Amino acid sequence: MLLVKTHLGLSAVHGIGLFASEPIAKGTTIWRFDERTDRRFTKAEREAMPEPARSFVATYSYPERVGSDMHLLDGDHARFMNHSTTPNTDCETDTVATRDIAAGEELLCDYDQFHPGHGLF
């Protein structure tokens, strides 16, 4: 669940991106798993879904941690956070700002932290 004010916009990285709607100080927790909005899916649950739900979950979910068959699906706009090799967040567990982030700046994470081999740059 996002814990800071954000909005969606056109991304210079890829398609739609997630942007800070207010300044975010270094060390601020931006996102934390919350079962009230976010979901965990086993591999069996994902495979049993009908199309187009299976494709949606394949696109927007990600491994809970490196090597995990359990995938997380963000229930809010956090699913639009794009990948960067020079991110402004750390997604090791909760998503935390690694530096001060200005209002209007895109929030970026390194997918390699939880999904090595994701196939993006």
C-alpha positions as CSV (number, residue, x, y, z in Angstrom):
1,M,0.0,0.0,0.0
2,L,1.4,3.4,-0.9
3,L,2.1,5.5,2.2
4,V,2.8,8.8,0.4
5,K,0.8,10.9,-2.1
6,T,1.5,9.9,-5.7
7,H,0.0,10.2,-9.1
8,L,0.3,8.5,-12.5
9,G,1.8,10.2,-15.5
10,L,3.7,9.6,-18.8
11,S,7.1,8.1,-18.0
12,A,10.3,8.8,-19.8
13,V,11.3,5.3,-18.8
14,H,8.3,3.2,-19.9
15,G,4.7,4.0,-20.6
16,I,2.9,5.0,-17.5
17,G,4.9,5.8,-14.3
18,L,4.4,6.5,-10.7
19,F,5.3,10.1,-9.6
20,A,5.6,11.8,-6.2
21,S,2.8,14.3,-5.6
22,E,4.8,15.8,-2.7
23,P,8.4,16.0,-1.7
24,I,9.6,12.7,-0.1
25,A,12.5,12.8,2.4
26,K,15.3,10.2,2.2
27,G,14.5,7.3,4.4
28,T,10.7,7.7,4.1
29,T,8.8,4.4,3.7
30,I,6.9,4.8,0.4
31,W,5.2,1.4,0.1
32,R,4.6,-1.6,2.5
33,F,2.6,-4.8,1.8
34,D,-0.8,-4.5,3.3
35,E,-3.3,-7.3,2.8
36,R,-6.2,-4.9,2.9
37,T,-5.1,-3.7,-0.6
38,D,-2.3,-5.9,-1.9
39,R,-2.5,-9.7,-2.8
40,R,-0.2,-12.7,-2.7
41,F,-0.6,-15.4,-5.3
42,T,0.9,-18.8,-5.4
43,K,2.1,-20.2,-8.8
44,A,-0.9,-22.6,-8.7
45,E,-3.4,-19.7,-8.1
46,R,-1.8,-17.7,-11.0
47,E,-1.9,-20.6,-13.4
48,A,-5.6,-21.5,-12.5
49,M,-6.8,-18.0,-13.4
50,P,-8.8,-17.5,-16.6
51,E,-7.6,-15.1,-19.3
52,P,-7.3,-12.1,-19.2
53,A,-6.8,-12.2,-15.4
54,R,-3.8,-14.5,-15.8
55,S,-2.1,-12.0,-18.2
56,F,-2.9,-9.1,-15.9
57,V,-1.3,-10.8,-12.9
58,A,1.7,-11.9,-15.0
59,T,2.2,-8.3,-16.1
60,Y,1.7,-6.5,-12.8
61,S,2.8,-9.0,-10.1
62,Y,6.3,-9.8,-9.1
63,P,8.2,-12.4,-6.9
64,E,7.9,-11.6,-3.2
65,R,11.7,-12.1,-3.0
66,V,14.4,-13.6,-5.2
67,G,13.5,-17.2,-6.1
68,S,10.1,-17.1,-4.6
69,D,7.1,-18.7,-6.4
70,M,4.8,-16.4,-4.3
71,H,4.0,-13.3,-6.3
72,L,2.7,-9.9,-5.0
73,L,0.2,-7.8,-6.8
74,D,0.0,-4.2,-5.7
75,G,-3.6,-3.1,-5.2
76,D,-2.9,0.5,-5.9
77,H,-0.9,2.6,-8.3
78,A,2.4,1.2,-7.0
79,R,2.1,-1.4,-9.8
80,F,3.2,1.4,-12.2
81,M,6.6,1.9,-10.6
82,N,9.1,1.4,-13.3
83,H,12.6,-0.2,-13.3
84,S,15.9,1.7,-13.2
85,T,19.5,0.6,-12.7
86,T,19.9,3.9,-10.8
87,P,16.7,3.9,-8.7
88,N,15.6,6.5,-6.1
89,T,14.1,3.8,-3.9
90,D,15.2,0.6,-2.2
91,C,12.7,-2.3,-2.5
92,E,14.6,-4.9,-0.4
93,T,11.6,-5.3,1.9
94,D,9.4,-2.2,2.2
95,T,10.0,0.5,-0.5
96,V,12.1,3.3,1.0
97,A,13.4,6.5,-0.5
98,T,17.2,6.3,-0.9
99,R,17.5,10.1,-1.3
100,D,15.3,13.1,-1.2
101,I,12.7,12.9,-4.0
102,A,11.1,16.1,-5.4
103,A,7.4,16.5,-6.1
104,G,6.8,15.5,-9.7
105,E,9.8,13.1,-9.8
106,E,9.2,9.6,-11.0
107,L,9.6,6.9,-8.4
108,L,11.9,4.1,-9.7
109,C,13.0,0.8,-8.3
110,D,15.6,-1.8,-9.3
111,Y,13.6,-4.9,-10.3
112,D,16.8,-6.9,-9.8
113,Q,16.3,-6.7,-6.1
114,F,13.4,-9.1,-6.2
115,H,13.3,-10.4,-9.8
116,P,16.7,-10.9,-11.4
117,G,16.5,-11.8,-15.0
118,H,13.3,-9.8,-15.5
119,G,14.4,-9.1,-19.1
120,L,14.5,-5.3,-18.9
121,F,17.5,-3.1,-19.5
